[in-house]
Structures are given as C-alpha cells and as structure tokens.
Amino acid sequence: MYTIVTGAAGFIGANLIKALNERGVDDIIAVDNLTQADKFVNLADCQIADYLDKQEFLGALEDGQFDDAVDAVLHQGACSDTMERDGRYMMANNFRYSTALLNFCAEQELPLLYASSASVYGGGSVFREDRQFEAPLNVYGYSKFLFDQVVRRRLPEMSSQLVGLRYFNVYGPGEQHKGRMASVAYHFFNQFQGEGRVKLFAGSGGYADGEQRRDFVSIADVVKVNLFYLDHPDLSGIFNLGSGRAQSFNDVAVATVNACRAARGEPALSLADMRRLGIIEYIAFPPELQGKYQSYTEADLAHLRRSGYKGEFATVEQGVADYVARLLGGREV
C-alpha cells in the first residue's frame, strides 16, 4: 500500500517525505511538476517507490490505477505564488486538482490531509477557522478559500479522515527553489551573507519600519502537526497551523543576523545597533502589494489544541537559529 505525497519535490512535501522515511515508510508515490527541474534536489536524499508527473498522476487516478492501493494522501501540491495573476491557472492547480483528490479519497475511504493557507483571512485581524473571518486579498487566497468551502460541505458525509491545515508563514530547509516566495529568513540569510546587510519593507498598514507582524512557523513544527493528524485518523476538520504568536520582520532580521554572527564568534547586536551600523535597511513598500498584503497574522490555535495537539512551537529566535545553522552547514543549496 502506498502513501501519496503531492508537491513532493516542494518545500513542505519533501520535508514530509523525509519524516515518513524516518518512520520507516518508503512506499511513497511522489507527485509533482518538475518543469522547474532544480526542485529535484529536495528528493535526492528521500526514499520513494515512484515519481509521477502531476498530469500523469491525475490520468492514473481516473484510470483506477490506484484503487485499493493507497493508505493516505498528503496533498501539498499547489501554485503558492501569491503574485500570480492567471486566475485560470491558479484555480486549475489549487482548486480543481484538490477537488479531484478529495473525490478519490472519499470514494476509496482514505485519509486526505491537505495544505490550506492563512491567506484565506486576508487583511482581517481575527485568524479563527470561521467563515465570518475569511476574506482573501488575491486569487491565490481565493483558490484556497474556495476549496475549504467545498471541504466544509463534504465533511458531514465523509466516512474517512479529511484535514485541512492553514499554514501561516513557514520557513526552513528545502525552500531554496521558491525564489521570491521563499521565506524572509531565507532571503535575509542570503542578503547578509552576500552584502552584509538585510532589506526590509518600510512602514505600511499603520506599522513602523519592519514592524509588520506575521506568524512565522518552522517547517519542523509543520511536519510534526501533519504527522499528528496522520496518526489520529479519527480527527477531521480545518485547523490553523502557525506558532500562535505574531513576530515582526525586524525580529526575523535580528535573529538571522545574530545567528550568522554567532557562527563567526561575533557578539549579538540589538535592533538599534543594526540600524545604526546600516546592517538593516528599509526599502519602499512595493505599490503592487498595496491592498494585497497581510501586515499582521497570528494563528488562533484553540481549535488545534482542542483536537489534542500538545506540542510547543518554536519562536522565531529558536527556529531561525536552527535554520541558519543548517544553511551554514551546507545542508541546503
């Protein structure tokens, strides 16, 4: 029996496969679109049974090739570019694809764990898994929102597990292929290593320079939560997956720079020190993001906790220090 992981060569998908491998699970069907071929490096140290292109996989599903051959589906495949303007492309990747997998899992009575997104909350200030707080700002958020609505309608009739995890700002090893959509921690690390300084957005949305706040969550914690639900097939629903705390972009910059400095044997600096020394630089807020940018997010974890998840989540200071150590150790390109 196979475990199917879509988006397998991507950031979260590859980390999930590594975690499954650590459990001794390697009968894995890895599904992805390798048009961007450099993503293959994320799978190079993974054990899988087979790799299928996304279109080939969808054809195999329709032909019944996976009937009675699958234990669970971890659906991470999506277009995650929040700046993508092609709505048809976004809906085909994030809505129709997900719906096809939902139909397959319902028919086969299989667990389906899928990636939703905190983008469904838009510019609101309450981040609770409730329709009244959902108002996406872009077509990416809308594609995730729309599938969540399908899930809500289908949940009462499902005889197998169905879990949506609303990822907040995830960072960590395996995101090097994401380009502009990689985490700020990754960009700050590369900027500091290359130029000796990092660049943050100037004030916007009522926030001072670099003080826009997001819920930054480590990939290690994201993997732990996924495995928790995989281990508890009696649990279903849509759950926030963040750290439960909002921290500023300044916090991420300071944590990144100080982790790099610690590796060189240099003392930590304060935010004021970094500003004075020109290590932190503020750049104009991009006009194309006006009205489409979440200046504040913070996951309400009450629903997650009620479901039984007890794990603690790393702070930015803890998670970024570990991430930088891995980057400096050469374990990520």
Steps between C-alpha positions, in 0.01 A plus 500: 500500500624846408503840664451771238673834552422773249727801467762243596802689369380822660584649836243339728446185294866401505528561873197278556657223293821522704297470820311198363832341402623548857199295609595224258237595241639496147213360290434856392367625169658842452292726277617836367555714194873520432474766233717689748756220498728625779239392756626144454771564762234489771432135412860392448537372856147358525387140460196467274335220304422706190484852361210616284447827321180669618316451170610138477379449856157651432464272198593198714238599757232523233602161360467336842867407525512596869171345605548291816874574498531808721513555878487881509543814290705799617406771252757782499499571127393852404600822331617698805593823320279763660589740216374266226232680297387217273180402679430203273843353569461559874157341516606199294798435730353588838129429465428243226804288587402497868139417417609201290704367793212557741268299275754218477553486877127511569436211262792296634432599864855628543646767729564827316723760666534812287672838507273796549632848575474792740453713187127420524477752786615791286550829680291413804617502859334178619652173381247240608365215287163665444340625177432848641874569528595389146550760226797417269689786336626319188410213271742267679314557827169466320598164349583367849187655648276346236631149557458542876132577435466177302662314789259652750205382292644152458621437856164380639474227236862380516563152639879557503732766636507842337739761643586845365798678654513875460872570481619837616852622405707182481880514488780246504713260294380405154363834378798606289311449171214734591665821380312810611250280688768358731479613862644828619741303719648340187524835319648676804763227535609532138499880511712511814745239373532677165478867591540526877154651536132407472210686339157536654188685394457849637189572706161408354149418613543709814819319600843659546803397294542122514230468765243325281428179687444146381461161659827331398498122546789257463474220244594260782180594684294479181621143446422404861142622470446316171627177655279552806189501283628212290534305826145592608272405209193564715568876489366714215450869436678818394771616739738795521866403492716783627704568810216690665713811536552801274859620470637786296715488190755688711501200737576266210777727373664530841477124559650426158788746530585397855498130407747576221713711735499229768635252245791741445561540872366857496276645772128554453372842401174672586259633241618854583861392445416347163317812387788724612757283319294482182455123528124546476371711214138594432373520144182652361188285525424361150196672346389172338442356849276783616168353609628143448737465795441355844677737742398288798424131554480289813352151504224432748600151614195427717348256249835325449546464876146370551573228247776374730825641362721587797834582335676829556594722206843653449539875532662693215818522706512122552388391155708748300816416698455133412425583136807721462717227655374259235558751221853567620558126535445458128195279537302721265602654169 
